Every structure is written in structure tokens, then in C-alpha cells.
Amino acid sequence: VQLQASGGGLVQAGGSLRVSCAASVVTFSYNNMAWFRQAPGKEREFVAAISRNGGNTYYADSVKGRFTISRDNAKKMLYLQMNSLKAEDTAVYYCAAKRVILTAPLGTRPVDYDSWGLGTLVTVSS
């Protein structure tokens, strides 16, 4: 799976931004998808994940209630809507994919995913 994230930018604290991830694979709908982020000097951390059909989602506690992950299988797109942004949300955001059976659980570790896109930088100014 080839993935390309886009939509990052500079936003003020309290603002909103939506990042997107385009997948170039016929079997996009066979993949659980996730967003991770990595701030300067820190390890890559889990943000959110979504199941193959979009029926299940899971969020890191730090973004729960502020971020929403979604997908459009027909367009082979993954999205992350980010609201009420904080300075600590500043990071490079990466999308990731893992081809799984329908009932596979959502992974929250980088090793749970085997396809990664180049990231998109989100900077939140305070």
C-alpha cells in the first residue's frame, strides 16, 4: 500500500484542521488504518485507528473528544479531523495501513502496521 498524507499546516491554538491520506491500492477496504504522530525529539505515538469498514474507531486519550478519524473506501481516502487544537498537538502526522481479516482488532503500536506514508507537518501556535 502506498500512502500519501496531506493537509498539514500552521493553525492557532483552538483552531481546526483536517489532514488526509490517499491510498494507491485496489484493496484499500481490506486494511485497518491509523494515524500516528511524532513531535521533535519524541517517539512516534498513536493518535487514532479505524477498522476496514469504518465501524470501529479508537483514540488516544490525549485526542479523544477533539479528533475524529474517518475513511471513504470508495475514494481510498483516510481523514483526521482535528478540532480544539493545542500546542502539544504539533507534530508530523503519519497515516498507516495494515491488511487484516474483517474481525482483526485495531492496533495502537507502530509495529501493528506495515505500510506508512510520508508525514504531513501540523504546527499549532499558542
N, C-alpha and C positions, 0 to 999 in steps of 0.2 A: 504494500500500500504506500503510495506517495502522498504526502500531506503537505499543504501549504497554508500557514496561518497568516492572517492579515487583519487590519483594523486597529492596530495599536496606535498610540499617540499620547499627547500631553493633555491632561484634564485636571481641573481643580478639584480639591477635596470636596466631597459631597455630590460631585457630578456623576454622569453615567457614560458608559462606553460599551460597545458591542464588538467583540472580536469574533472572527470567522475562521473556519478551516475547510479548505476544499480538498476533497479526496479524489485521486485519479485511479479508481479501481472499480471494476464491474460489480464486485461483491461487497460494496460498502455496507450493505444491510446485514452482512454476516459478522460485523465487527462491533464489539463493545468499544466505546470511545471515551476519552477522558481529556481533561485539561490539567496541566501541571504548570508550575511557575518557579522561576529561580531568580532570587534577588542577588545583587552583588555580594560576593563573599559568603553566600549561604548555599545549602544543598537544595536540590530540586524538591519541591513539595507538591503534594496532591492538592487539587482545587475541587474538581467535580468529575463525576463519571455518569455515563448514561448507557443503558442496555441497547441491544441491537434494534429493538422495535420502539425504543423511547419510553417504554412503560415503566422502567425503574430508573431512578436517579439517586445519587448520593453526593453529599457535600462535606467538605472540611468544615469543622466548627467555626473557623475564622471567617468563612464567607456565607454561612447558612443564613438565609433570610435576605441577603443582599444580592447574591449572584444566582442566575438561572441558566442551566445548561439545556440545550435543545438540539434537535437534529432534523434534517429533511432528507430522508433516504432517496427520494426521487431526484433531488438535486445533488446528492452526495455531499452535503454540507453539514458541518457541526458549528454550533454557535455558543457563545458565552456572553450573556447579558450581565453587565456589572453595574450595579446601582450603589448609591451612597459610598462612593469610593473614598478610601483613606490613603494617607501617605504610605502606610505599610503594605498597600497592595501593589506598590511599584515593583515591577519585575519584568522579566521576559516570560511571556506566556507561550507554552508549547501544547500542541494537540498530539494525541497518541491514540493508537489503534491496536486492537488485539482480536484476531479472528477466533470466534468461540462458538460452542454449541448454544442453542437457544436458552438453556437454563443456567448458563455459567454465571457465577457471582461477579459483581463489579470489583475490579482490582483497584487498590489505592496506592500501590507501590510502583515506582518506575519499572521494576523488573517484571511486572504483570503485563507490560505492553511491549510489543516488538516492532512497531512502526512509529516513527517520530517525524514530525515536520520541523522545519526551521522556525524559530520562535518569532514572536512579534512583541515589541517593547511597549509596555504601558507605564507611563510616568504620571504619578499623581502629585500635584503640587499642593503644599499646605498653606 
